[in-house]
Amino acid sequence: MGRERMGWWQVLMSTLAAAFGVQTEQARRRDFTQGSPWLFIAAGVAFTLVFILVLVLIVRVVLASAGA
């Protein structure tokens, strides 16, 4: 009914903006009116997993270079 679906790029950018706390009010409203909650939950879980994996990788590289 005049409700457009959000593309994967918009969901990704909204998830990243929300994670860093810089999302605009206009984008937040768009997310709540056009976005599917399950899509944002999946994007949030995926972002969290990637974030944790990157942190683990960074720690391993730093420890390896420090000779630990």
Phi and psi restraints in degrees (range 20) as a CNS / XPLOR table:
assign (resid 1 and name C) (resid 2 and name N)
       (resid 2 and name CA) (resid 2 and name C) 1.0 76.5 20.0 2
assign (resid 2 and name N) (resid 2 and name CA)
       (resid 2 and name C) (resid 3 and name N) 1.0 9.3 20.0 2
assign (resid 2 and name C) (resid 3 and name N)
       (resid 3 and name CA) (resid 3 and name C) 1.0 -100.9 20.0 2
assign (resid 3 and name N) (resid 3 and name CA)
       (resid 3 and name C) (resid 4 and name N) 1.0 110.0 20.0 2
assign (resid 3 and name C) (resid 4 and name N)
       (resid 4 and name CA) (resid 4 and name C) 1.0 -81.0 20.0 2
assign (resid 4 and name N) (resid 4 and name CA)
       (resid 4 and name C) (resid 5 and name N) 1.0 148.3 20.0 2
assign (resid 4 and name C) (resid 5 and name N)
       (resid 5 and name CA) (resid 5 and name C) 1.0 -86.7 20.0 2
assign (resid 5 and name N) (resid 5 and name CA)
       (resid 5 and name C) (resid 6 and name N) 1.0 146.4 20.0 2
assign (resid 5 and name C) (resid 6 and name N)
       (resid 6 and name CA) (resid 6 and name C) 1.0 -82.7 20.0 2
assign (resid 6 and name N) (resid 6 and name CA)
       (resid 6 and name C) (resid 7 and name N) 1.0 143.3 20.0 2
assign (resid 6 and name C) (resid 7 and name N)
       (resid 7 and name CA) (resid 7 and name C) 1.0 -80.1 20.0 2
assign (resid 7 and name N) (resid 7 and name CA)
       (resid 7 and name C) (resid 8 and name N) 1.0 165.9 20.0 2
assign (resid 7 and name C) (resid 8 and name N)
       (resid 8 and name CA) (resid 8 and name C) 1.0 -63.6 20.0 2
assign (resid 8 and name N) (resid 8 and name CA)
       (resid 8 and name C) (resid 9 and name N) 1.0 -32.6 20.0 2
assign (resid 8 and name C) (resid 9 and name N)
       (resid 9 and name CA) (resid 9 and name C) 1.0 -66.1 20.0 2
assign (resid 9 and name N) (resid 9 and name CA)
       (resid 9 and name C) (resid 10 and name N) 1.0 -42.1 20.0 2
assign (resid 9 and name C) (resid 10 and name N)
       (resid 10 and name CA) (resid 10 and name C) 1.0 -64.3 20.0 2
assign (resid 10 and name N) (resid 10 and name CA)
       (resid 10 and name C) (resid 11 and name N) 1.0 -40.2 20.0 2
assign (resid 10 and name C) (resid 11 and name N)
       (resid 11 and name CA) (resid 11 and name C) 1.0 -65.1 20.0 2
assign (resid 11 and name N) (resid 11 and name CA)
       (resid 11 and name C) (resid 12 and name N) 1.0 -43.7 20.0 2
assign (resid 11 and name C) (resid 12 and name N)
       (resid 12 and name CA) (resid 12 and name C) 1.0 -60.8 20.0 2
assign (resid 12 and name N) (resid 12 and name CA)
       (resid 12 and name C) (resid 13 and name N) 1.0 -47.1 20.0 2
assign (resid 12 and name C) (resid 13 and name N)
       (resid 13 and name CA) (resid 13 and name C) 1.0 -66.5 20.0 2
assign (resid 13 and name N) (resid 13 and name CA)
       (resid 13 and name C) (resid 14 and name N) 1.0 -38.1 20.0 2
assign (resid 13 and name C) (resid 14 and name N)
       (resid 14 and name CA) (resid 14 and name C) 1.0 -65.9 20.0 2
assign (resid 14 and name N) (resid 14 and name CA)
       (resid 14 and name C) (resid 15 and name N) 1.0 -39.2 20.0 2
assign (resid 14 and name C) (resid 15 and name N)
       (resid 15 and name CA) (resid 15 and name C) 1.0 -64.8 20.0 2
assign (resid 15 and name N) (resid 15 and name CA)
       (resid 15 and name C) (resid 16 and name N) 1.0 -44.8 20.0 2
assign (resid 15 and name C) (resid 16 and name N)
       (resid 16 and name CA) (resid 16 and name C) 1.0 -64.5 20.0 2
assign (resid 16 and name N) (resid 16 and name CA)
       (resid 16 and name C) (resid 17 and name N) 1.0 -43.3 20.0 2
assign (resid 16 and name C) (resid 17 and name N)
       (resid 17 and name CA) (resid 17 and name C) 1.0 -63.5 20.0 2
assign (resid 17 and name N) (resid 17 and name CA)
       (resid 17 and name C) (resid 18 and name N) 1.0 -41.4 20.0 2
assign (resid 17 and name C) (resid 18 and name N)
       (resid 18 and name CA) (resid 18 and name C) 1.0 -66.9 20.0 2
assign (resid 18 and name N) (resid 18 and name CA)
       (resid 18 and name C) (resid 19 and name N) 1.0 -37.4 20.0 2
assign (resid 18 and name C) (resid 19 and name N)
       (resid 19 and name CA) (resid 19 and name C) 1.0 -63.9 20.0 2
assign (resid 19 and name N) (resid 19 and name CA)
       (resid 19 and name C) (resid 20 and name N) 1.0 -35.2 20.0 2
assign (resid 19 and name C) (resid 20 and name N)
       (resid 20 and name CA) (resid 20 and name C) 1.0 -95.1 20.0 2
assign (resid 20 and name N) (resid 20 and name CA)
       (resid 20 and name C) (resid 21 and name N) 1.0 -1.9 20.0 2
assign (resid 20 and name C) (resid 21 and name N)
       (resid 21 and name CA) (resid 21 and name C) 1.0 74.9 20.0 2
assign (resid 21 and name N) (resid 21 and name CA)
       (resid 21 and name C) (resid 22 and name N) 1.0 28.4 20.0 2
assign (resid 21 and name C) (resid 22 and name N)
       (resid 22 and name CA) (resid 22 and name C) 1.0 -120.5 20.0 2
assign (resid 22 and name N) (resid 22 and name CA)
       (resid 22 and name C) (resid 23 and name N) 1.0 20.6 20.0 2
assign (resid 22 and name C) (resid 23 and name N)
       (resid 23 and name CA) (resid 23 and name C) 1.0 -75.5 20.0 2
assign (resid 23 and name N) (resid 23 and name CA)
       (resid 23 and name C) (resid 24 and name N) 1.0 138.3 20.0 2
assign (resid 23 and name C) (resid 24 and name N)
       (resid 24 and name CA) (resid 24 and name C) 1.0 -78.3 20.0 2
assign (resid 24 and name N) (resid 24 and name CA)
       (resid 24 and name C) (resid 25 and name N) 1.0 159.8 20.0 2
assign (resid 24 and name C) (resid 25 and name N)
       (resid 25 and name CA) (resid 25 and name C) 1.0 -62.7 20.0 2
assign (resid 25 and name N) (resid 25 and name CA)
       (resid 25 and name C) (resid 26 and name N) 1.0 -38.4 20.0 2
assign (resid 25 and name C) (resid 26 and name N)
       (resid 26 and name CA) (resid 26 and name C) 1.0 -62.9 20.0 2
assign (resid 26 and name N) (resid 26 and name CA)
       (resid 26 and name C) (resid 27 and name N) 1.0 -43.0 20.0 2
assign (resid 26 and name C) (resid 27 and name N)
       (resid 27 and name CA) (resid 27 and name C) 1.0 -67.2 20.0 2
assign (resid 27 and name N) (resid 27 and name CA)
       (resid 27 and name C) (resid 28 and name N) 1.0 -38.8 20.0 2
assign (resid 27 and name C) (resid 28 and name N)
       (resid 28 and name CA) (resid 28 and name C) 1.0 -62.4 20.0 2
assign (resid 28 and name N) (resid 28 and name CA)
       (resid 28 and name C) (resid 29 and name N) 1.0 -43.3 20.0 2
assign (resid 28 and name C) (resid 29 and name N)
       (resid 29 and name CA) (resid 29 and name C) 1.0 -62.7 20.0 2
assign (resid 29 and name N) (resid 29 and name CA)
       (resid 29 and name C) (resid 30 and name N) 1.0 -43.1 20.0 2
assign (resid 29 and name C) (resid 30 and name N)
       (resid 30 and name CA) (resid 30 and name C) 1.0 -60.2 20.0 2
assign (resid 30 and name N) (resid 30 and name CA)
       (resid 30 and name C) (resid 31 and name N) 1.0 -42.4 20.0 2
assign (resid 30 and name C) (resid 31 and name N)
       (resid 31 and name CA) (resid 31 and name C) 1.0 -61.0 20.0 2
assign (resid 31 and name N) (resid 31 and name CA)
       (resid 31 and name C) (resid 32 and name N) 1.0 -41.7 20.0 2
assign (resid 31 and name C) (resid 32 and name N)
       (resid 32 and name CA) (resid 32 and name C) 1.0 -76.2 20.0 2
assign (resid 32 and name N) (resid 32 and name CA)
       (resid 32 and name C) (resid 33 and name N) 1.0 -23.7 20.0 2
assign (resid 32 and name C) (resid 33 and name N)
       (resid 33 and name CA) (resid 33 and name C) 1.0 -95.0 20.0 2
assign (resid 33 and name N) (resid 33 and name CA)
       (resid 33 and name C) (resid 34 and name N) 1.0 -32.2 20.0 2
assign (resid 33 and name C) (resid 34 and name N)
       (resid 34 and name CA) (resid 34 and name C) 1.0 -109.9 20.0 2
assign (resid 34 and name N) (resid 34 and name CA)
       (resid 34 and name C) (resid 35 and name N) 1.0 -21.4 20.0 2
assign (resid 34 and name C) (resid 35 and name N)
       (resid 35 and name CA) (resid 35 and name C) 1.0 -88.7 20.0 2
assign (resid 35 and name N) (resid 35 and name CA)
       (resid 35 and name C) (resid 36 and name N) 1.0 151.8 20.0 2
assign (resid 35 and name C) (resid 36 and name N)
       (resid 36 and name CA) (resid 36 and name C) 1.0 -88.3 20.0 2
assign (resid 36 and name N) (resid 36 and name CA)
       (resid 36 and name C) (resid 37 and name N) 1.0 131.9 20.0 2
assign (resid 36 and name C) (resid 37 and name N)
       (resid 37 and name CA) (resid 37 and name C) 1.0 -58.6 20.0 2
assign (resid 37 and name N) (resid 37 and name CA)
       (resid 37 and name C) (resid 38 and name N) 1.0 -38.0 20.0 2
assign (resid 37 and name C) (resid 38 and name N)
       (resid 38 and name CA) (resid 38 and name C) 1.0 -66.2 20.0 2
assign (resid 38 and name N) (resid 38 and name CA)
       (resid 38 and name C) (resid 39 and name N) 1.0 -32.9 20.0 2
assign (resid 38 and name C) (resid 39 and name N)
       (resid 39 and name CA) (resid 39 and name C) 1.0 -66.7 20.0 2
assign (resid 39 and name N) (resid 39 and name CA)
       (resid 39 and name C) (resid 40 and name N) 1.0 -40.6 20.0 2
assign (resid 39 and name C) (resid 40 and name N)
       (resid 40 and name CA) (resid 40 and name C) 1.0 -71.8 20.0 2
assign (resid 40 and name N) (resid 40 and name CA)
       (resid 40 and name C) (resid 41 and name N) 1.0 -35.7 20.0 2
assign (resid 40 and name C) (resid 41 and name N)
       (resid 41 and name CA) (resid 41 and name C) 1.0 -63.6 20.0 2
assign (resid 41 and name N) (resid 41 and name CA)
       (resid 41 and name C) (resid 42 and name N) 1.0 -45.6 20.0 2
assign (resid 41 and name C) (resid 42 and name N)
       (resid 42 and name CA) (resid 42 and name C) 1.0 -62.9 20.0 2
assign (resid 42 and name N) (resid 42 and name CA)
       (resid 42 and name C) (resid 43 and name N) 1.0 -42.5 20.0 2
assign (resid 42 and name C) (resid 43 and name N)
       (resid 43 and name CA) (resid 43 and name C) 1.0 -65.3 20.0 2
assign (resid 43 and name N) (resid 43 and name CA)
       (resid 43 and name C) (resid 44 and name N) 1.0 -39.1 20.0 2
assign (resid 43 and name C) (resid 44 and name N)
       (resid 44 and name CA) (resid 44 and name C) 1.0 -66.0 20.0 2
assign (resid 44 and name N) (resid 44 and name CA)
       (resid 44 and name C) (resid 45 and name N) 1.0 -42.0 20.0 2
assign (resid 44 and name C) (resid 45 and name N)
       (resid 45 and name CA) (resid 45 and name C) 1.0 -65.4 20.0 2
assign (resid 45 and name N) (resid 45 and name CA)
       (resid 45 and name C) (resid 46 and name N) 1.0 -43.8 20.0 2
assign (resid 45 and name C) (resid 46 and name N)
       (resid 46 and name CA) (resid 46 and name C) 1.0 -62.6 20.0 2
assign (resid 46 and name N) (resid 46 and name CA)
       (resid 46 and name C) (resid 47 and name N) 1.0 -43.6 20.0 2
assign (resid 46 and name C) (resid 47 and name N)
       (resid 47 and name CA) (resid 47 and name C) 1.0 -61.0 20.0 2
assign (resid 47 and name N) (resid 47 and name CA)
       (resid 47 and name C) (resid 48 and name N) 1.0 -43.8 20.0 2
assign (resid 47 and name C) (resid 48 and name N)
       (resid 48 and name CA) (resid 48 and name C) 1.0 -62.6 20.0 2
assign (resid 48 and name N) (resid 48 and name CA)
       (resid 48 and name C) (resid 49 and name N) 1.0 -43.7 20.0 2
assign (resid 48 and name C) (resid 49 and name N)
       (resid 49 and name CA) (resid 49 and name C) 1.0 -63.5 20.0 2
assign (resid 49 and name N) (resid 49 and name CA)
       (resid 49 and name C) (resid 50 and name N) 1.0 -44.7 20.0 2
assign (resid 49 and name C) (resid 50 and name N)
       (resid 50 and name CA) (resid 50 and name C) 1.0 -64.1 20.0 2
assign (resid 50 and name N) (resid 50 and name CA)
       (resid 50 and name C) (resid 51 and name N) 1.0 -41.3 20.0 2
assign (resid 50 and name C) (resid 51 and name N)
       (resid 51 and name CA) (resid 51 and name C) 1.0 -60.5 20.0 2
assign (resid 51 and name N) (resid 51 and name CA)
       (resid 51 and name C) (resid 52 and name N) 1.0 -45.9 20.0 2
assign (resid 51 and name C) (resid 52 and name N)
       (resid 52 and name CA) (resid 52 and name C) 1.0 -64.7 20.0 2
assign (resid 52 and name N) (resid 52 and name CA)
       (resid 52 and name C) (resid 53 and name N) 1.0 -43.1 20.0 2
assign (resid 52 and name C) (resid 53 and name N)
       (resid 53 and name CA) (resid 53 and name C) 1.0 -62.6 20.0 2
assign (resid 53 and name N) (resid 53 and name CA)
       (resid 53 and name C) (resid 54 and name N) 1.0 -39.6 20.0 2
assign (resid 53 and name C) (resid 54 and name N)
       (resid 54 and name CA) (resid 54 and name C) 1.0 -64.9 20.0 2
assign (resid 54 and name N) (resid 54 and name CA)
       (resid 54 and name C) (resid 55 and name N) 1.0 -42.8 20.0 2
assign (resid 54 and name C) (resid 55 and name N)
       (resid 55 and name CA) (resid 55 and name C) 1.0 -62.0 20.0 2
assign (resid 55 and name N) (resid 55 and name CA)
       (resid 55 and name C) (resid 56 and name N) 1.0 -43.3 20.0 2
assign (resid 55 and name C) (resid 56 and name N)
       (resid 56 and name CA) (resid 56 and name C) 1.0 -62.1 20.0 2
assign (resid 56 and name N) (resid 56 and name CA)
       (resid 56 and name C) (resid 57 and name N) 1.0 -43.0 20.0 2
assign (resid 56 and name C) (resid 57 and name N)
       (resid 57 and name CA) (resid 57 and name C) 1.0 -62.3 20.0 2
assign (resid 57 and name N) (resid 57 and name CA)
       (resid 57 and name C) (resid 58 and name N) 1.0 -44.1 20.0 2
assign (resid 57 and name C) (resid 58 and name N)
       (resid 58 and name CA) (resid 58 and name C) 1.0 -61.6 20.0 2
assign (resid 58 and name N) (resid 58 and name CA)
       (resid 58 and name C) (resid 59 and name N) 1.0 -45.0 20.0 2
assign (resid 58 and name C) (resid 59 and name N)
       (resid 59 and name CA) (resid 59 and name C) 1.0 -61.9 20.0 2
assign (resid 59 and name N) (resid 59 and name CA)
       (resid 59 and name C) (resid 60 and name N) 1.0 -42.8 20.0 2
assign (resid 59 and name C) (resid 60 and name N)
       (resid 60 and name CA) (resid 60 and name C) 1.0 -62.9 20.0 2
assign (resid 60 and name N) (resid 60 and name CA)
       (resid 60 and name C) (resid 61 and name N) 1.0 -41.7 20.0 2
assign (resid 60 and name C) (resid 61 and name N)
       (resid 61 and name CA) (resid 61 and name C) 1.0 -65.3 20.0 2
assign (resid 61 and name N) (resid 61 and name CA)
       (resid 61 and name C) (resid 62 and name N) 1.0 -44.0 20.0 2
assign (resid 61 and name C) (resid 62 and name N)
       (resid 62 and name CA) (resid 62 and name C) 1.0 -64.2 20.0 2
assign (resid 62 and name N) (resid 62 and name CA)
       (resid 62 and name C) (resid 63 and name N) 1.0 -44.7 20.0 2
assign (resid 62 and name C) (resid 63 and name N)
       (resid 63 and name CA) (resid 63 and name C) 1.0 -64.9 20.0 2
assign (resid 63 and name N) (resid 63 and name CA)
       (resid 63 and name C) (resid 64 and name N) 1.0 -38.4 20.0 2
assign (resid 63 and name C) (resid 64 and name N)
       (resid 64 and name CA) (resid 64 and name C) 1.0 -66.5 20.0 2
assign (resid 64 and name N) (resid 64 and name CA)
       (resid 64 and name C) (resid 65 and name N) 1.0 -38.6 20.0 2
assign (resid 64 and name C) (resid 65 and name N)
       (resid 65 and name CA) (resid 65 and name C) 1.0 -75.1 20.0 2
assign (resid 65 and name N) (resid 65 and name CA)
       (resid 65 and name C) (resid 66 and name N) 1.0 -21.0 20.0 2
assign (resid 65 and name C) (resid 66 and name N)
       (resid 66 and name CA) (resid 66 and name C) 1.0 -86.9 20.0 2
assign (resid 66 and name N) (resid 66 and name CA)
       (resid 66 and name C) (resid 67 and name N) 1.0 -6.3 20.0 2
assign (resid 66 and name C) (resid 67 and name N)
       (resid 67 and name CA) (resid 67 and name C) 1.0 81.4 20.0 2
assign (resid 67 and name N) (resid 67 and name CA)
       (resid 67 and name C) (resid 68 and name N) 1.0 19.5 20.0 2
